[in-house]
Each structure stands twice: as structure tokens, then as C-alpha cells.
Amino acid sequence: MNLPARNTIAAHGILSIMSTSHESLKQAIKEALTETLNEQRDVLRDLLAEVLEDVALVEAIEQGRQTESVDRARIFDLLEDRS
């Protein structure tokens, strides 16, 4: 289907505006995110620390499930021997 020339030009103009708006929005989001991360560095650091702790805990639990079970009294005997 052939569009009349003025409709093609109008469509091209709209796409150009949409593309520019998209790029402007993308840049604004990047700037806002960068500013927020810089201002909230401590929050981000604490969040990452918690995530790493959770990952380490999951790994420890998985390793524990793959090892032989030990009687609770045996654990306390070993702990008492160390003190």
C-alpha cells in the first residue's frame, strides 16, 4: 500500500519525535539512577552485603545437606574440648 507523500513525511516526523523522546527518557532514567546510587551508596552497600550473606548461607546449607549427620552431643563435646 502506497501512502501519499505527506502521510509518509508525517509518519517519519512522528517516529523521529518518538525516537528523540525515547532517547531523552532513557538518558533521564540513567541520570536519575546514577544520582540515586551515588547519594544512597551506604544503602546499596548494605543491600549487597545482605545478598552475599544470603548466598553464602544457602551454599552452607546445601553443603550441610550433602554431608553425614552428626549427633548433637558429639558437636557439644567437640566445642567443649576447644575451650
Secondary structure, DSSP 8 states (H G I E B T S, - for coil): ----HHHHHHHHHHHHHHHHHHHHHHHHHHHHHHHHHHHTHHHHHHHHHHHHHHHHHHHHHHHHHTS----HHHHHHHHHHH-
